[in-house]
Amino acid sequence: METSFDAVYLITVITLGIVMIRRSRGIKQYVLFGVMAVTLGAGDAFHLVPRAFALCTTGLEDYTAALGIGKFITSVTMTIFYILLYYVWRLRYRVQGHMALTASVYVLALARIVLCLFPQNGWTSADAPLSWGIWRNVPLALMGLLIIVLFYKAAKTHGDRPFGLMWLTIVLSFAFYIPVVLFADTVPAVGMLMIPKTCAYVWTVLIGYCDMNRHLKGAHIK
């Protein structure tokens, strides 16, 4: 069941991303959204594909190193995903300036990636320390919080109904992800929260995809 779900997820987000890039007609907002979706799916594949292979063969214990390396790559690409989402916000709402805000996003992203590079993370170890799992996710959580606020305020100010719930998709993704970081090692069943977390990311991608279709359909009618 998990393997089937992951396969559908990866195929869906990567396909939607490619379609957005190809059909965007050069509209930067949608091109970037498509790149963001492909980055999300391709990055997650580095962890989910080895996991699926492990579940279908001899078990997760025999693929600790591959899963750890995949998790590391996914951690980096997820950081890039949020940087791209920030620029989607800037393009959609025609934001100019705010260099301090942009610098904050990059500082948090850099801090996240640097923390992921420390050997103390124990990516290839079966007993990776929880403390480093928490530390490396603090900058990501702050990036997420910042982008939640930005999309919430912008959508409300501009009366942007298509993107009106973008902030909620990010809230849900973190709400399901944080318990996994904190408790999955001691209570394995908590790991099931990754399924609704993944659904929240699919919702994020669908918001951009559906908005692009509405925009292109309206332009065609005109």
N, CA, C and O of each residue as an XYZ file, in Angstrom:
888
protein
N       0.831     -1.205      0.000
C       0.000      0.000      0.000
C       0.870      1.262      0.000
O       0.635      2.194     -0.769
N       1.882      1.271      0.881
C       2.756      2.446      0.955
C       3.506      2.650     -0.354
O       3.619      3.773     -0.845
N       4.013      1.564     -0.911
C       4.763      1.647     -2.161
C       3.885      2.166     -3.295
O       4.323      2.997     -4.091
N       2.659      1.683     -3.370
C       1.723      2.144     -4.407
C       1.417      3.625     -4.235
O       1.381      4.376     -5.210
N       1.197      4.043     -2.988
C       0.908      5.448     -2.713
C       2.073      6.337     -3.144
O       1.875      7.370     -3.783
N       3.296      5.920     -2.784
C       4.480      6.715     -3.130
C       4.664      6.803     -4.640
O       5.046      7.850     -5.162
N       4.393      5.708     -5.341
C       4.529      5.705     -6.801
C       3.536      6.679     -7.437
O       3.896      7.445     -8.331
N       2.301      6.644     -6.976
C       1.275      7.558     -7.499
C       1.655      9.006     -7.207
O       1.500      9.885     -8.055
N       2.151      9.237     -6.002
C       2.562     10.596     -5.606
C       3.670     11.124     -6.508
O       3.563     12.226     -7.047
N       4.738     10.338     -6.675
C       5.876     10.789     -7.471
C       5.484     11.030     -8.922
O       5.861     12.042     -9.512
N       4.732     10.107     -9.491
C       4.301     10.258    -10.883
C       3.416     11.490    -11.035
O       3.530     12.226    -12.016
N       2.532     11.713    -10.059
C       1.590     12.837    -10.133
C       2.303     14.174    -10.094
O       2.095     15.005    -10.977
N       3.151     14.405     -9.077
C       3.758     15.733     -8.935
C       4.768     16.014    -10.042
O       4.852     17.141    -10.531
N       5.530     15.007    -10.439
C       6.505     15.234    -11.509
C       5.799     15.488    -12.836
O       6.207     16.358    -13.604
N       4.735     14.725    -13.106
C       3.974     14.921    -14.340
C       3.324     16.295    -14.372
O       3.395     16.997    -15.381
N       2.694     16.678    -13.275
C       2.066     18.000    -13.212
C       3.101     19.103    -13.402
O       2.841     20.099    -14.077
N       4.272     18.920    -12.804
C       5.331     19.917    -12.951
C       5.793     20.049    -14.394
O       5.956     21.160    -14.898
N       6.003     18.923    -15.058
C       6.433     18.956    -16.463
C       5.360     19.591    -17.343
O       5.664     20.394    -18.225
N       4.105     19.224    -17.096
C       2.993     19.803    -17.870
C       2.937     21.313    -17.675
O       2.717     22.052    -18.635
N       3.136     21.780    -16.437
C       3.108     23.221    -16.173
C       4.229     23.943    -16.920
O       4.017     25.014    -17.488
N       5.422     23.348    -16.913
C       6.546     23.973    -17.615
C       6.260     24.051    -19.119
O       6.525     25.070    -19.758
N       5.723     22.979    -19.667
C       5.488     22.908    -21.115
C       4.320     23.788    -21.557
O       4.347     24.344    -22.655
N       3.301     23.918    -20.715
C       2.086     24.635    -21.112
C       2.007     26.046    -20.557
O       0.989     26.716    -20.733
N       3.040     26.508    -19.899
C       2.990     27.795    -19.195
C       2.985     29.003    -20.125
O       2.678     30.116    -19.699
N       3.328     28.781    -21.407
C       3.410     29.870    -22.400
C       4.384     30.959    -21.953
O       4.200     32.138    -22.255
N       5.408     30.547    -21.236
C       6.439     31.491    -20.828
C       6.074     32.370    -19.650
O       6.837     33.266    -19.289
N       4.909     32.130    -19.039
C       4.516     32.925    -17.862
C       5.375     32.469    -16.687
O       5.261     31.332    -16.229
N       6.234     33.361    -16.203
C       7.272     32.988    -15.239
C       6.713     32.333    -13.985
O       7.297     31.390    -13.452
N       5.591     32.835    -13.525
C       4.988     32.294    -12.304
C       4.711     30.803    -12.438
O       4.986     30.030    -11.519
N       4.168     30.401    -13.579
C       3.804     29.000    -13.775
C       5.012     28.144    -14.147
O       5.071     26.970    -13.782
N       5.964     28.710    -14.859
C       7.207     27.991    -15.135
C       7.890     27.640    -13.820
O       8.323     26.507    -13.610
N       7.978     28.631    -12.941
C       8.632     28.424    -11.652
C       7.872     27.415    -10.803
O       8.475     26.599    -10.105
N       6.562     27.474    -10.867
C       5.742     26.521    -10.110
C       5.978     25.102    -10.634
O       6.039     24.150     -9.857
N       6.109     24.970    -11.954
C       6.392     23.672    -12.535
C       7.751     23.143    -12.110
O       7.888     21.969    -11.767
N       8.753     24.010    -12.134
C      10.097     23.627    -11.678
C      10.044     23.206    -10.214
O      10.697     22.244     -9.809
N       9.266     23.930     -9.433
C       9.108     23.629     -8.005
C       8.504     22.240     -7.808
O       8.955     21.489     -6.943
N       7.491     21.893     -8.600
C       6.845     20.580     -8.495
C       7.801     19.463     -8.885
O       7.848     18.426     -8.223
N       8.568     19.668     -9.962
C       9.536     18.657    -10.389
C      10.629     18.491     -9.333
O      11.060     17.373     -9.052
N      11.071     19.596     -8.753
C      12.083     19.541     -7.695
C      11.572     18.749     -6.502
O      12.300     17.947     -5.918
N      10.319     18.981     -6.149
C       9.699     18.255     -5.041
C       9.681     16.754     -5.318
O      10.132     15.960     -4.492
N       9.163     16.373     -6.476
C       9.043     14.958     -6.800
C      10.384     14.277     -6.998
O      10.611     13.183     -6.481
N      11.276     14.920     -7.746
C      12.585     14.333     -8.013
C      13.379     14.175     -6.716
O      14.046     13.162     -6.507
N      13.300     15.188     -5.848
C      14.012     15.108     -4.583
C      13.481     14.002     -3.689
O      14.258     13.253     -3.096
N      12.171     13.897     -3.588
C      11.566     12.849     -2.760
C      11.859     11.454     -3.311
O      11.907     10.480     -2.560
N      12.052     11.366     -4.620
C      12.324     10.062     -5.238
C      13.607      9.436     -4.704
O      13.710      8.213     -4.614
N      14.586     10.271     -4.349
C      15.852      9.750     -3.836
C      15.665      8.979     -2.530
O      16.463      8.104     -2.194
N      14.598      9.316     -1.797
C      14.318      8.585     -0.559
C      13.240      7.524     -0.759
O      13.350      6.413     -0.240
N      12.203      7.870     -1.511
C      11.058      6.967     -1.635
C      11.331      5.754     -2.518
O      10.809      4.672     -2.251
N      12.139      5.915     -3.566
C      12.438      4.770     -4.435
C      13.244      3.703     -3.687
O      12.872      2.530     -3.733
N      14.341      4.068     -2.995
C      15.035      3.039     -2.200
C      14.151      2.436     -1.119
O      14.268      1.252     -0.802
N      13.258      3.259     -0.549
C      12.353      2.747      0.486
C      11.392      1.709     -0.105
O      11.148      0.662      0.494
N      10.858      2.015     -1.276
C       9.952      1.068     -1.932
C      10.681     -0.223     -2.271
O      10.140     -1.313     -2.089
N      11.920     -0.099     -2.769
C      12.713     -1.279     -3.110
C      12.979     -2.120     -1.861
O      12.922     -3.349     -1.902
N      13.271     -1.440     -0.755
C      13.547     -2.149      0.497
C      12.308     -2.883      1.002
O      12.393     -4.030      1.438
N      11.167     -2.218      0.940
C       9.929     -2.828      1.427
C       9.515     -4.033      0.579
O       8.868     -4.959      1.068
N       9.895     -4.004     -0.686
C       9.514     -5.098     -1.583
C      10.549     -6.220     -1.622
O      10.350     -7.231     -2.295
N      11.652     -6.040     -0.899
C      12.684     -7.080     -0.902
C      12.965     -7.574      0.515
O      12.156     -8.300      1.093
N      14.115     -7.179      1.077
C      14.541     -7.761      2.363
C      14.264     -6.883      3.577
O      14.594     -7.269      4.698
N      13.668     -5.714      3.381
C      13.326     -4.870      4.526
C      14.204     -3.640      4.663
O      15.296     -3.578      4.098
N      13.726     -2.673      5.411
C      14.401     -1.386      5.565
C      15.771     -1.512      6.216
O      16.678     -0.740      5.905
N      15.929     -2.476      7.115
C      17.180     -2.607      7.869
C      18.374     -2.862      6.953
O      19.500     -2.496      7.290
N      18.142     -3.477      5.814
C      19.232     -3.803      4.896
C      19.590     -2.659      3.955
O      20.521     -2.779      3.159
N      18.862     -1.558      4.040
C      19.105     -0.439      3.131
C      19.278      0.879      3.900
O      18.906      1.946      3.413
N      19.841      0.786      5.093
C      19.987      1.958      5.956
C      20.788      3.072      5.282
O      20.385      4.234      5.315
N      21.920      2.720      4.673
C      22.779      3.725      4.052
C      22.078      4.410      2.873
O      22.093      5.636      2.763
N      21.467      3.613      1.998
C      20.782      4.173      0.826
C      19.621      5.074      1.244
O      19.413      6.142      0.667
N      18.875      4.636      2.246
C      17.750      5.437      2.738
C      18.242      6.730      3.372
O      17.625      7.783      3.209
N      19.360      6.647      4.098
C      19.905      7.835      4.740
C      20.395      8.856      3.740
O      20.131     10.050      3.881
N      21.115      8.386      2.715
C      21.592      9.297      1.668
C      20.408      9.922      0.932
O      20.419     11.112      0.617
N      19.394      9.112      0.662
C      18.192      9.632      0.011
C      17.489     10.671      0.861
O      16.978     11.667      0.350
N      17.467     10.430      2.161
C      16.840     11.376      3.085
C      17.602     12.692      3.107
O      17.004     13.765      3.187
N      18.934     12.603      3.035
C      19.762     13.810      2.989
C      19.463     14.631      1.740
O      19.267     15.844      1.817
N      19.429     13.956      0.579
C      19.145     14.657     -0.680
C      17.751     15.281     -0.636
O      17.560     16.417     -1.070
N      16.795     14.545     -0.117
C      15.432     15.067      0.005
C      15.399     16.306      0.901
O      14.660     17.249      0.619
N      16.180     16.313      1.962
C      16.228     17.454      2.874
C      16.722     18.710      2.157
O      16.218     19.808      2.390
N      17.716     18.532      1.279
C      18.253     19.666      0.527
C      17.248     20.151     -0.515
O      17.009     21.352     -0.634
N      16.655     19.216     -1.275
C      15.711     19.617     -2.315
C      14.442     20.226     -1.729
O      13.822     21.086     -2.355
N      14.050     19.788     -0.531
C      12.893     20.395      0.116
C      13.177     21.852      0.473
O      12.284     22.698      0.406
N      14.410     22.140      0.850
C      14.812     23.515      1.137
C      14.712     24.363     -0.125
O      14.222     25.491     -0.089
N      15.183     23.807     -1.246
C      15.098     24.509     -2.530
C      13.633     24.727     -2.912
O      13.279     25.770     -3.463
N      12.790     23.745     -2.619
C      11.353     23.852     -2.891
C      10.767     25.110     -2.245
O       9.989     25.826     -2.874
N      11.138     25.378     -1.001
C      10.593     26.547     -0.310
C      11.179     27.857     -0.828
O      10.507     28.888     -0.805
N      12.418     27.824     -1.291
C      12.974     29.020     -1.926
C      12.182     29.339     -3.195
O      11.827     30.493     -3.438
N      11.909     28.320     -3.997
C      11.139     28.522     -5.227
C       9.729     29.004     -4.927
O       9.194     29.848     -5.646
N       9.116     28.470     -3.858
C       7.774     28.900     -3.489
C       7.769     30.370     -3.071
O       6.808     31.095     -3.332
N       8.836     30.796     -2.428
C       8.971     32.213     -2.064
C       8.970     33.081     -3.321
O       8.337     34.137     -3.353
N       9.683     32.629     -4.357
C       9.720     33.418     -5.594
C       8.406     33.350     -6.364
O       8.079     34.277     -7.104
N       7.656     32.279     -6.202
C       6.305     32.237     -6.761
C       5.471     33.344     -6.123
O       4.718     34.036     -6.809
N       5.606     33.508     -4.818
C       4.901     34.582     -4.099
C       5.292     35.944     -4.655
O       4.428     36.789     -4.888
N       6.579     36.162     -4.868
C       7.042     37.449     -5.390
C       6.486     37.706     -6.793
O       6.059     38.821     -7.089
N       6.487     36.702     -7.645
C       6.003     36.874     -9.006
C       4.490     37.071     -9.048
O       3.982     37.936     -9.762
N       3.788     36.263     -8.282
C       2.323     36.323     -8.332
C       1.792     37.676     -7.863
O       0.851     38.221     -8.438
N       2.401     38.196     -6.826
C       1.894     39.447     -6.250
C       2.754     40.650     -6.625
O       2.635     41.723     -6.034
N       3.632     40.452     -7.630
C       4.454     41.523     -8.189
C       5.203     42.283     -7.086
O       5.189     43.513     -7.033
N       5.838     41.533     -6.235
C       6.558     42.115     -5.109
C       7.909     42.635     -5.584
O       8.665     41.916     -6.237
N       8.203     43.872     -5.257
C       9.486     44.489     -5.583
C      10.227     44.821     -4.293
O       9.618     45.056     -3.249
N      11.538     44.833     -4.388
C      12.314     45.209     -3.209
C      12.279     44.135     -2.133
O      12.396     42.945     -2.424
N      12.116     44.568     -0.880
C      12.098     43.660      0.273
C      13.345     42.768      0.301
O      13.254     41.553      0.482
N      14.502     43.395      0.120
C      15.744     42.637      0.068
C      16.064     41.964      1.399
O      16.664     40.889      1.430
N      15.661     42.598      2.497
C      15.907     42.001      3.815
C      15.118     40.700      3.954
O      15.598     39.734      4.546
N      13.910     40.685      3.405
C      13.080     39.481      3.444
C      13.716     38.371      2.616
O      13.780     37.220      3.048
N      14.181     38.723      1.431
C      14.847     37.743      0.576
C      16.106     37.204      1.242
O      16.385     36.006      1.193
N      16.864     38.104      1.866
C      18.080     37.690      2.568
C      17.748     36.727      3.697
O      18.487     35.772      3.937
N      16.640     36.968      4.392
C      16.226     36.089      5.492
C      15.935     34.687      4.984
O      16.310     33.696      5.612
N      15.259     34.612      3.835
C      14.947     33.305      3.242
C      16.231     32.552      2.913
O      16.348     31.360      3.197
N      17.191     33.250      2.315
C      18.445     32.597      1.937
C      19.287     32.218      3.150
O      19.939     31.174      3.150
N      19.279     33.051      4.174
C      20.026     32.731      5.394
C      19.461     31.472      6.045
O      20.212     30.590      6.461
N      18.130     31.394      6.131
C      17.492     30.206      6.712
C      17.770     28.967      5.860
O      18.039     27.889      6.390
N      17.702     29.129      4.535
C      17.971     28.000      3.641
C      19.415     27.527      3.775
O      19.681     26.326      3.818
N      20.349     28.483      3.840
C      21.756     28.132      3.985
C      22.012     27.441      5.314
O      22.754     26.462      5.386
N      21.385     27.965      6.371
C      21.543     27.349      7.694
C      21.031     25.918      7.679
O      21.658     25.020      8.241
N      19.910     25.713      7.045
C      19.333     24.366      6.936
C      20.283     23.408      6.210
O      20.536     22.299      6.680
N      20.809     23.850      5.051
C      21.681     22.980      4.256
C      22.992     22.707      4.985
O      23.489     21.580      4.972
N      23.554     23.735      5.621
C      24.801     23.554      6.374
C      24.600     22.560      7.513
O      25.444     21.693      7.739
N      23.485     22.683      8.230
C      23.200     21.742      9.321
C      23.047     20.319      8.794
O      23.433     19.361      9.463
N      22.484     20.184      7.597
C      22.328     18.856      7.001
C      23.673     18.229      6.636
O      23.786     17.006      6.558
N      24.693     19.062      6.411
C      26.001     18.572      5.993
C      26.845     18.039      7.147
O      27.825     17.330      6.915
N      26.485     18.365      8.374
C      27.273     17.923      9.519
C      27.221     16.397      9.649
O      26.150     15.798      9.555
N      28.383     15.775      9.864
C      28.406     14.311     10.006
C      27.632     13.815     11.228
O      27.238     12.650     11.290
N      27.416     14.720     12.214
C      26.675     14.331     13.417
C      25.231     13.932     13.122
O      24.568     13.333     13.968
N      24.742     14.261     11.925
C      23.386     13.847     11.546
C      23.265     12.334     11.461
O      22.187     11.772     11.657
N      24.377     11.686     11.166
C      24.363     10.225     11.077
C      23.401      9.711     10.034
O      22.623      8.793     10.296
N      23.449     10.299      8.846
C      22.493      9.937      7.804
C      22.499      8.444      7.481
O      21.448      7.848      7.247
N      23.696      7.843      7.470
C      23.798      6.433      7.081
C      23.796      5.489      8.282
O      24.074      4.297      8.147
N      23.481      6.032      9.447
C      23.459      5.219     10.661
C      22.033      4.802     11.008
O      21.071      5.524     10.746
N      21.926      3.625     11.599
C      20.606      3.146     12.034
C      20.171      3.833     13.322
O      19.003      3.763     13.705
N      21.114      4.498     13.990
C      20.815      5.188     15.253
C      21.132      6.673     15.145
O      21.872      7.218     15.965
N      20.577      7.319     14.141
C      20.798      8.753     13.952
C      20.225      9.517     15.143
O      19.114      9.222     15.585
N      20.969     10.502     15.673
C      20.517     11.237     16.858
C      19.290     12.113     16.591
O      19.227     12.823     15.587
N      18.330     12.052     17.494
C      17.117     12.866     17.368
C      17.433     14.348     17.436
O      16.807     15.151     16.744
N      18.410     14.719     18.273
C      18.737     16.136     18.470
C      19.088     16.821     17.158
O      18.657     17.947     16.912
N      19.877     16.144     16.305
C      20.239     16.745     15.030
C      19.060     16.752     14.063
O      18.969     17.627     13.203
N      18.167     15.792     14.198
C      16.949     15.816     13.404
C      16.111     17.039     13.720
O      15.454     17.599     12.841
N      16.137     17.451     14.984
C      15.399     18.644     15.398
C      16.104     19.910     14.928
O      15.479     20.801     14.354
N      17.423     19.982     15.178
C      18.173     21.196     14.838
C      18.105     21.533     13.359
O      17.906     22.692     12.994
N      18.267     20.537     12.508
C      18.290     20.824     11.072
C      16.917     21.212     10.541
O      16.816     21.803      9.466
N      15.859     20.887     11.279
C      14.518     21.242     10.831
C      14.030     22.591     11.360
O      13.000     23.099     10.915
N      14.766     23.168     12.304
C      14.374     24.478     12.837
C      14.397     25.545     11.736
O      13.403     26.256     11.586
N      15.491     25.697     10.950
C      15.478     26.708      9.880
C      14.383     26.458      8.844
O      13.781     27.403      8.335
N      14.125     25.182      8.531
C      13.075     24.861      7.566
C      11.703     25.263      8.096
O      10.874     25.800      7.361
N      11.476     24.999      9.374
C      10.198     25.377      9.989
C      10.019     26.892      9.978
O       8.913     27.386      9.758
N      11.102     27.627     10.214
C      11.031     29.097     10.192
C      10.761     29.598      8.774
O      10.003     30.549      8.585
N      11.385     28.956      7.770
C      11.086     29.300      6.378
C       9.610     29.042      6.074
O       8.930     29.868      5.464
N       9.136     27.886      6.509
C       7.732     27.548      6.286
C       6.799     28.544      6.929
O       5.815     28.962      6.318
N       7.100     28.935      8.167
C       6.268     29.910      8.884
C       6.250     31.246      8.146
O       5.201     31.876      8.010
N       7.413     31.669      7.676
C       7.502     32.930      6.944
C       6.644     32.885      5.684
O       5.909     33.833      5.403
N       6.727     31.805      4.929
C       5.979     31.692      3.677
C       4.480     31.540      3.936
O       3.661     32.014      3.150
N       4.127     30.883      5.033
C       2.714     30.792      5.422
C       2.140     32.184      5.614
O       1.072     32.504      5.091
N       2.854     33.010      6.368
C       2.393     34.380      6.648
C       2.312     35.190      5.360
O       1.345     35.921      5.147
N       3.323     35.065      4.498
C       3.353     35.836      3.257
C       2.167     35.504      2.355
O       1.506     36.405      1.838
N       1.895     34.208      2.165
C       0.789     33.820      1.289
C      -0.565     34.154      1.917
O      -1.495     34.554      1.216
N      -0.672     33.994      3.215
C      -1.939     34.303      3.884
C      -2.280     35.782      3.719
O      -3.393     36.129      3.322
N      -1.319     36.647      4.025
C      -1.560     38.083      3.963
C      -1.774     38.557      2.528
O      -2.652     39.380      2.268
N      -0.969     38.035      1.590
C      -1.077     38.487      0.200
C      -2.400     38.057     -0.424
O      -3.058     38.846     -1.103
N      -2.791     36.797     -0.191
C      -4.044     36.301     -0.764
C      -5.234     37.070     -0.208
O      -6.184     37.368     -0.932
N      -5.177     37.390      1.086
C      -6.260     38.133      1.714
C      -6.315     39.563      1.201
O      -7.395     40.081      0.917
N      -5.159     40.203      1.082
C      -5.094     41.593      0.627
C      -5.560     41.735     -0.816
O      -6.258     42.690     -1.156
N      -5.169     40.771     -1.676
C      -5.494     40.856     -3.101
C      -6.791     40.135     -3.468
O      -7.179     40.114     -4.636
N      -7.457     39.548     -2.481
C      -8.670     38.799     -2.786
C      -8.402     37.656     -3.740
O      -9.204     37.380     -4.632
N      -7.272     36.989     -3.552
C      -6.817     35.939     -4.456
C      -7.428     34.594     -4.057
O      -6.824     33.844     -3.290
N      -8.615     34.288     -4.569
C      -9.306     33.057     -4.194
C      -8.575     31.790     -4.634
O      -8.505     30.839     -3.855
N      -8.019     31.736     -5.869
C      -7.324     30.506     -6.275
C      -6.175     30.114     -5.342
O      -5.922     28.928     -5.131
N      -5.483     31.108     -4.786
C      -4.365     30.842     -3.881
C      -4.760     31.097     -2.426
O      -3.901     31.196     -1.550
N      -6.057     31.201     -2.180
C      -6.530     31.551     -0.846
C      -6.174     30.549      0.230
O      -6.077     30.913      1.402
N      -5.975     29.275     -0.147
C      -5.654     28.241      0.835
C      -4.223     27.720      0.702
O      -3.873     26.698      1.291
N      -3.407     28.419     -0.068
C      -2.017     27.987     -0.192
C      -1.340     27.919      1.180
O      -0.595     26.982      1.470
N      -1.605     28.909      2.005
C      -0.998     28.944      3.340
C      -1.388     27.710      4.152
O      -0.581     27.184      4.919
N      -2.634     27.249      3.980
C      -3.115     26.103      4.746
C      -2.405     24.814      4.337
O      -2.139     23.961      5.183
N      -2.099     24.665      3.059
C      -1.389     23.462      2.620
C      -0.026     23.362      3.297
O       0.419     22.268      3.645
N       0.630     24.490      3.482
C       1.942     24.491      4.128
C       1.802     24.229      5.625
O       2.609     23.512      6.216
N       0.769     24.818      6.232
C       0.503     24.561      7.654
C       0.299     23.068      7.887
O       0.870     22.489      8.811
N      -0.519     22.454      7.039
C      -0.810     21.025      7.201
C       0.437     20.171      6.988
O       0.649     19.190      7.700
N       1.257     20.542      6.015
C       2.459     19.746      5.752
C       3.379     19.724      6.969
O       3.947     18.684      7.302
N       3.526     20.866      7.629
C       4.364     20.922      8.835
C       3.670     20.287     10.037
O       4.322     19.672     10.882
N       2.363     20.434     10.112
C       1.620     19.853     11.238
C       1.745     18.328     11.245
O       1.783     17.710     12.310
N       1.809     17.725     10.060
C       1.960     16.271      9.971
C       3.428     15.840     10.034
O       3.733     14.725     10.455
N       4.332     16.723      9.616
C       5.750     16.376      9.543
C       6.449     16.460     10.901
O       7.270     15.603     11.227
N       6.131     17.478     11.686
C       6.827     17.689     12.966
C       6.687     16.497     13.914
O       7.691     16.083     14.494
N       5.480     15.918     14.102
C       5.387     14.725     14.970
C       6.242     13.562     14.484
O       6.750     12.784     15.292
N       6.406     13.437     13.161
C       7.240     12.360     12.620
C       8.693     12.560     13.035
O       9.364     11.613     13.443
N       9.175     13.800     12.929
C      10.547     14.112     13.330
C      10.764     13.802     14.808
O      11.801     13.262     15.193
N       9.773     14.151     15.634
C       9.939     14.042     17.086
C       9.708     12.636     17.630
O      10.371     12.226     18.582
N       8.771     11.894     17.035
C       8.326     10.660     17.690
C       8.407      9.382     16.855
O       8.164      8.297     17.383
N       8.743      9.482     15.557
C       8.702      8.294     14.701
C       9.662      7.199     15.158
O       9.373      6.014     14.994
N      10.801      7.588     15.731
C      11.779      6.576     16.164
C      11.271      5.759     17.351
O      11.565      4.569     17.466
N      10.509      6.404     18.228
C      10.012      5.700     19.415
C       8.615      5.124     19.210
O       8.256      4.121     19.826
N       7.825      5.762     18.340
C       6.475      5.275     18.036
C       6.358      5.168     16.514
O       5.872      6.102     15.875
N       6.788      4.063     15.924
C       6.823      3.920     14.462
C       5.513      4.244     13.752
O       5.522      4.704     12.611
N       4.388      4.006     14.421
C       3.086      4.271     13.787
C       2.911      5.738     13.425
O       2.139      6.073     12.527
N       3.629      6.616     14.125
C       3.548      8.047     13.837
C       4.026      8.328     12.410
O       3.618      9.314     11.796
N       4.887      7.462     11.890
C       5.384      7.635     10.531
C       4.290      7.656      9.481
O       4.503      8.148      8.373
N       3.120      7.127      9.817
C       1.995      7.142      8.877
C       1.523      8.562      8.567
O       0.828      8.791      7.577
N       1.905      9.509      9.418
C       1.525     10.904      9.170
C       2.201     11.465      7.923
O       1.814     12.521      7.422
N       3.210     10.757      7.425
C       3.840     11.210      6.191
C       2.875     11.119      5.007
O       3.058     11.810      4.005
N       1.855     10.273      5.119
C       0.880     10.164      4.023
C       0.046     11.443      3.896
O      -0.007     12.012      2.806
N      -0.617     11.924      4.978
C      -1.333     13.195      4.826
C      -0.397     14.375      4.552
O      -0.785     15.338      3.891
N       0.842     14.297      5.065
C       1.821     15.349      4.782
C       2.094     15.417      3.282
O       2.166     16.499      2.701
N       2.245     14.248      2.666
C       2.477     14.169      1.232
C       1.261     14.686      0.462
O       1.406     15.376     -0.547
N       0.071     14.351      0.940
C      -1.162     14.839      0.300
C      -1.229     16.364      0.334
O      -1.729     16.986     -0.604
N      -0.731     16.966      1.410
C      -0.726     18.426      1.516
C       0.166     19.032      0.429
O      -0.166     20.071     -0.141
N       1.295     18.382      0.145
C       2.173     18.879     -0.916
C       1.534     18.708     -2.289
O       1.694     19.565     -3.158
N       0.813     17.611     -2.488
C       0.098     17.424     -3.758
C      -0.941     18.535     -3.913
O      -1.120     19.068     -5.008
N      -1.615     18.879     -2.836
C      -2.589     19.971     -2.863
C      -1.911     21.278     -3.272
O      -2.457     22.042     -4.068
N      -0.723     21.532     -2.727
C       0.034     22.732     -3.088
C       0.262     22.790     -4.597
O       0.032     23.820     -5.229
N       0.712     21.680     -5.161
C       0.982     21.621     -6.595
C      -0.304     21.786     -7.406
O      -0.315     22.472     -8.428
N      -1.380     21.156     -6.948
C      -2.653     21.244     -7.669
C      -3.201     22.668     -7.691
O      -3.842     23.070     -8.662
N      -2.956     23.424     -6.640
C      -3.411     24.817     -6.608
C      -2.777     25.586     -7.769
O      -3.460     26.316     -8.487
N      -1.463     25.414     -7.943
C      -0.787     26.102     -9.038
C      -1.223     25.597    -10.392
O      -1.416     26.384    -11.319
N      -1.383     24.276    -10.519
C      -1.780     23.677    -11.794
C      -3.181     24.132    -12.207
O      -3.394     24.516    -13.356
N      -4.118     24.090    -11.292
C      -5.503     24.501    -11.597
C      -5.580     25.983    -11.918
O      -6.342     26.393    -12.793
N      -4.791     26.793    -11.211
C      -4.791     28.230    -11.489
C      -4.246     28.500    -12.893
O      -4.766     29.357    -13.607
N      -3.204     27.773    -13.285
C      -2.658     27.943    -14.630
C      -3.708     27.581    -15.685
O      -3.858     28.295    -16.677
N      -4.429     26.484    -15.480
C      -5.463     26.091    -16.436
C      -6.547     27.142    -16.554
O      -7.006     27.443    -17.656
N      -6.967     27.712    -15.413
C      -7.976     28.781    -15.443
C      -7.462     29.991    -16.205
O      -8.174     30.587    -17.013
N      -6.220     30.338    -15.935
C      -5.628     31.516    -16.584
C      -5.534     31.323    -18.096
O      -5.889     32.218    -18.863
N      -5.054     30.147    -18.526
C      -4.890     29.891    -19.950
C      -6.234     29.775    -20.655
O      -6.381     30.209    -21.797
N      -7.213     29.189    -19.975
C      -8.548     29.075    -20.551
C      -9.162     30.450    -20.749
O      -9.781     30.724    -21.777
N      -8.984     31.328    -19.737
C      -9.500     32.689    -19.847
C      -8.833     33.458    -20.958
O      -9.488     34.216    -21.674
N      -7.511     33.267    -21.114
C      -6.781     33.959    -22.177
C      -7.243     33.456    -23.542
O      -7.319     34.233    -24.494
N      -7.554     32.159    -23.646
C      -8.009     31.591    -24.917
C      -9.380     32.136    -25.301
O      -9.637     32.418    -26.471
N     -10.252     32.283    -24.319
C     -11.598     32.808    -24.585
C     -11.531     34.244    -25.067
O     -12.267     34.656    -25.963
N     -10.616     35.005    -24.440
C     -10.467     36.405    -24.859
C      -9.960     36.496    -26.305
O      -9.776     37.596    -26.826
